[in-house]
Amino acid sequence: MTDIAVVGAGLTGSLLACFLARRGHTVTVYERRADPRTTGAERGRSINLALSERGIDALRRIGLDGRALADALPMRGRMIHPATPPGGELDFQSYSLDGQRAINSISRGALNNALLDAADGTAGITIRFEHRLTGLDPLVFATPSGEVKVGADVVIGADGAGSAVRGQLLGLGLLAETVDFLDYGYKELTIAPAPDGDFALDPGALHIWPRGTSMMIALPNPDRTFTCTLFWPNGGTSSFASLGSPAAIERHFQAVYPDVVPLMPNLVDDYRLNPVGLLGTVRCGPWHAATPGGPVGLIGDAAHAIVPFYGQGANCGFEDCVVLDRVLDETGDDLTAALPLFEARRREDVEAIAAMALNNFVEMRDKVASPLFRLGKTVEHALERALPGRYVSRYELVSFSTTPYAQVRDRVRRQHQALAAIGVLAAGAIAAAVLKGWRR
């Protein structure tokens, strides 16, 4: 039995604690925030999650899938809200060939609360809130009652993109990091229920307003609201920096998102009061270090935060817990040996999804509304129908399977190369036939 300190009681940290306690370890989870189950979530900081198979698989392994999905709403495709004409005909694009597979809209706060409840109810787990990490060797936390020093055999940082554990390791010269911020931020708004109390938009879709250099998305909630997220440039015209007055906010939304303005009774207040969040990719290495106090590791966003445009941030963090659990089987529960092996097994996969998430931003923002993109999706579904199991789209492999991300990247590349080769051969055959006919 190992005494493990998990820093961070967010999604990944809470789930990881459950996995570790199941193995018989004693786990203490330290969280800088007060208990969100009593204080509520931070305003405008949720970014609704799109929970898909990787995350569900991790929850299923410890019996939490049903509880976590109790309030989830399945979204079977994208609903595109065109720019021209304003308020024009909507375009539904199914995520899967049969139209039945879905990603699940779920509140980050609700899922975090469910995981905290599960951790609280698991023998061997203690959660300590309002403990902000200030030192690593020994573990030092600032609390409302003063400084607290504690010991642990192993420390795992699961404290998100701005990880204090990673910051401590960086300060000790035990790792290197790069943080690549986008020139974009995000802000959350809310679409209210319709006057009759029902959803104002189709709740079975992820709604997208692609506008070339910016976009808005909306995900449904059980209370029949939608959480909207603006992904806009931070500077320049039509950016977060350019809209200040209520009149300017209303004019911009009337011009760019006219169909939602009647659905947002608190538009101006939400826009002005909700913060602008940062978007970026965190890369660091190594994810583990030996300190005088014992081994320290990183997991989830603390090791490899990604942008949210493939809906894989939480799913990827949850899958980390599964991979570490498998590695612990191989090392006989030896975390000192497991942490470097976990990084070796996982690094290529998280680098692959980080790249795919960045690429998907361009797709969602620029391409989904174009006729050429829609034609490509039609062809892709036709290939899946003609070649079942042999041709599978990137989206299906990422969202509806647990195929490692790097294998998804490589398989899709091979599929595209094969199609390109077939296209060249077909073009050559057509050209030969035309030339033969001309010679006659």
N, C-alpha and C positions, 0 to 999 in steps of 0.2 A: 504494500500500500504506500502510495506517494502523497505527500502534502503539496497540493498544486494551488498556486495563486493565478486566477484568470483575471486580468485587468480589462474591464469593459463588460457591462451587462446588457449590451445591445443584442441584436439578433444572433450574430455568430457566437458571441461570448456565452449567452444563455444556453444555446443549443450545445456548444462544446462542453459546458459544465455537465449537462445531462449525459453526454456520451462518456465522459471521464468518470463520473460517479457510478455509472452502470458497470464499469470495470473494477469497482471497489476502491477507487482513490477518494481521498478527502479533498474537496474543492472549496475554496473560498473565492467568491467573485466580488471584485471591488469596482464600484461605479462612481464616477465623479458627480453625476446628477442625483437629485432626490428621486425617490421611488416614483416613476412615471404613472404607476397605477393609481396614485393618490394626487399627484400634481398635474397630470395631463401632459400631452405632447407640446413641444415648443411650437409656437405659432409659425405657420408657413414653412415647416421644415420636414414634411412627411415624405414627399415624392411617393405616391402610392406604388406598391410593389406589383409586379407582374409575376406571380409565383408559378413556376412551370416544373417540369418533371424532375429536374435535378434537385430542386429544393424539396419537392414533395417526397422524393425518394429518401432524402436524409431524414425528414420528419417521420416518414413511415417506419424507419428502422428503430425508432424509439417510441413508436405508438402515438405520435402527436399529429399525424396527418389529418385525421378526422376533426380533431379539436381546432387545428389551425385553419382548416378550410370551411369551418362551420359558417362563417360570415363572408366567404369569398364569393365573387361573382365571375362566372366564366365568360371570357371574351373570345369568340371564335374567329375574329378577323379584325382588320382595320376598316374604319369608316372614314373616308376621305371627304373633307369639306373643301370644295374648290375655291380658288381665289377669284376666278372669272367664270361666269358672271357671279358677283357677290350673292351668296345664298343660293348658288346653283344646285343642280342635281347631285345628290350624294352618291358615292361610289364605294360599295362594300367589297373588300378584298379578303377572301378566306385565307386563314393561316395554313390549312391543310387540304390535301386532295379531296377528302370526303366531306370537308366542312364541319366535322364533328369535334375535332381536337381543339382544345382551348387553353389559353393561359388564363390565370386567375387574378383578378383585381382584388387586392387586399390592403387594408390600412397597415402601414408600417407600425404605427403605435399599437393597434389591436393585436398584431402578430407578436410584437415584443412583449406585450402584457401576457399573452397566452404562454409564451416561453418562460417568462419570469414565474408565472404561476406553477408551471411544470417543474422548474428548477427548485422553487420553494418547497414543493411537495416531494422532492426526491431526497432520500436519505444520503447523508454525506456532503450535502451542498449547503453552504452559508452565503448569503448575499449581504454585503455591506455597502449601503448607499452613502452619498456625500463623502466619498473618499477620493480625493484628487491626487494622483501620483506625482511626487516631487523628487523622489530618489529611488535608485534601483538596487544599491548594494550598501546597506540592507534596504528592503522595501520601506519607503517613507511616504506617508499620505498626509495631506492637509485635510482636516475635518473641522466641522463647526466647533468641536471641543478642543481643538489644538492638534499638534503634530502627533502622528501615530507611527511607530516602527513595528514591523512584523517580519516574521521569517517564513520561508517556504522552500521546499526542495527544488521546485521548478516554477518558473514564472512564464506565463503565456500572455502575450499582448493581443487582445481581440478588441482593441479600443478605437477602431475606425481609421479613416483616412488621415486624421490629424493625430495619430497615435502618440500618446505620451511615452509609451514604452519604446517605440521606435526612436523618438526624440532623445531619450536617455541613452540608448545604444549609440546613436549618432554622436552625441556629446562625448561619449567614452572612446570614440574612434573605432567602434566595433562593427560598423556597417557604413555603407555609402547609399545615398538616395538621390533620385531625381524626381521632381514633381512638375509635370507638364500641364499647365493650366490652359484651357481653351479661352479664346477671347469672347466667350459666351458665359452667361450666368443663367440662373433659373429663379422664377418667382411663382408662387402658388396663388390661385384664385379658386372660387367656388361657383358652380352652377347649382342653383336652387331647384327643388322639385317643381313640377308643373303645378298650376293652380288646383288641379284635382288631386294633388298629392302623389302622383305617379312620377316616373322618370321623365325629364324633359327631353332626353335623347335616348336612342336605343341603348339599353344597358348591356347588350350582348356583344359590344364592339369596343375596341380602343379607338377613340376618335382623334383624328389628326387634322390640323389646319396647316398644311405645308405652304410656306410663303417664300421659298427660294433661299433667302439668307436668314430666315428665322422660322419658328413654328410654335404652335401650341398643341398640346395633347390633353385629353380628358379621359379619366378612368372612373367607372361607377362605384358608388358606395352603398352599403346596405340601407342607409337612411334615405335613399333615393336622390341624394346629391351626386354631383360629379366633382372630383378634384381635378382642376385644370392646372397645368404647368406650362408656363411660358419659357421657351428657350430662345433667348434674344441675345444679340451682340451687347457687350458692355458699353461700347462707345460708338459715336457716329450718329447719323440720322436713324430714326425708327429703332432706337435702342433704349435700354434702361436709363441711360444718362440723358436722353433727349426729352423724356416725358416727366414733367413736374407738376403742372397745374391740373386741377380737375377737368377744365375745359379741354386741355391737350390730350388727356387720357381718354376722355369720351370721344373726341374727334378721331383719334387713332383707331380705337376699337370699332367705331362705326364704319371706318374706311376699310379695315383689314379683316375684322371678324364680325360682320354685321349680324350674322344669324345668332350669335350668343349674347349680344348686348341685352336683349329683353330677358334673358335667362339669368342675368347676374345683377340682382338688385343692390348688391353691396360692392359693385365693381370698383368704384373710385376709392372707397375706404380700404378694401382688401389690397388694391394695388399700392396704395400709399403706405399702409402699415406693415405689410408682409415683407420680410427681408429678401434681398437678392443673394442666392447661394452661389458658391463657387463650383465649377466643373473642371475636373482634371484627372490625370492618370498618375498614380504613384508607383514608382519602380524602386526597389531597394535590394540590397544583398550584402551579406547573406541574411536569411530570415532567422538565423539562430546564432547564439554566441555563448561562450563559456565565460562566466564572471566568477569572481571569488565567492559569491554567494550561491552559485549554482547555475545550471543551464537556463537560458532565456530564449523564448521563441516568439515568432509572430505568425498570425493567421488572419485570414479574411482581408478586409480593407486595410488593416494595419500593415500587411505585407504587400498588397497589390491592388489598391483601389482603382476602379475603372469608371468611365463615364456611363450613364444609365441607359444608353440608347439601344441596347439589345435586351433590356430588362433582366440582366443576368447578375447584377451586383450581389443581391442577397442569395440568389440561387448558387452562385459561385462560392460564396462564403460558407453556405450550408454544405456544399459538396466538399469543401476543404475538410470539414469535420469527418465526413465519411472516409476520405483518403487517409487522414491521420489515424482514424480508428483502425483501418486495414493495416497500416504500417505498424501500429502497436501490436497487432496480432503477430506480425513477423518478428518483432524485436522482443517478444515476451514481456510486453508492457514497460519496456525500458525507454523512457522518454528522452534520455540523453542520446541514445542511439536513434530514436525515432525522428527527432526534429530535423537532422540533416537529411535523412532518407525521405521524409515528407517533402522537403524542398526539392530534392532531386526528382521525385515523382511528379511534382505539381507545377514546377516553374514553366515548362514549355506550354502547358495548357493555359495558364493564366495569361501568359504573353499572347497566346493566340486569341483569347476572347477579348483582351484589351484592344487588339488591332481590329477585330471584327466590330466591336462596339463603336469605335471611332468611325469606321466605314459606314455603319448603319445610320449614324447621324446624318451623313450626306444623303443616304437613300431616303430617310424619312423627311428631311427638310427640303430636298430638291427634286426627287425623282418619282415619288409614289403617285403624284398627280398626272404624270405624263402618259400619253397613249403608248409610247414605246415601252415604258415600264410595265404597263398593264399587259401588253402583248407578250413581253418576256415571261410574266407570271403565267399566262395562259399556256405558253409553250412548255414551261417547266412542269405544270400540272399534267399536260399531255404526255410528257416523257415519263413522269411518275406512273401514269396509268398504263403506258405501253411497256415499261420496264420495271415492274413492281419489285421492290427490294434491291434493285441494281442502280436505279437513279433515284436519289432522295435529295430534296432541296436542303440548302444550308439552314434555313429557318426551322424545318422539321427536325433536323439533326441536333441543332442547338437547343430548341425549346421542348421537344417531345421525346428525347432520348437521353441517355446518360453516356453516350459516346464521348470519350475525352475530346476536349476542344481542339487539341492539336490534330487529332485524327479527323475531326470534322473538316478543319482547314485543308488538310492534305487530300481527303476524299473529294471534296468539292473542286479542288484544283485539278485533280485527275479527271473528274467528270467533265469539266469545262474544256480540258485539253482534248479529251476524246471527241467531244462535240465539235470542237474546232477542226479536228482532223477529218471527221465525217463531212463537215461542211466543205472543206477543201476538196475532198474526193468527189463529193456530189457536184461541186462547181466544175471540176475537171471533166467529169463524165458528161455534163450538160454541154460544156464547151466543145468537147470532142464530137458529140452528136451533131451539134450545129455546124461544125467545120466539115464533117463528113457529108452532111446534107448540102452544104454550099458547094463542095467539090463536084457533087453529082450535077 
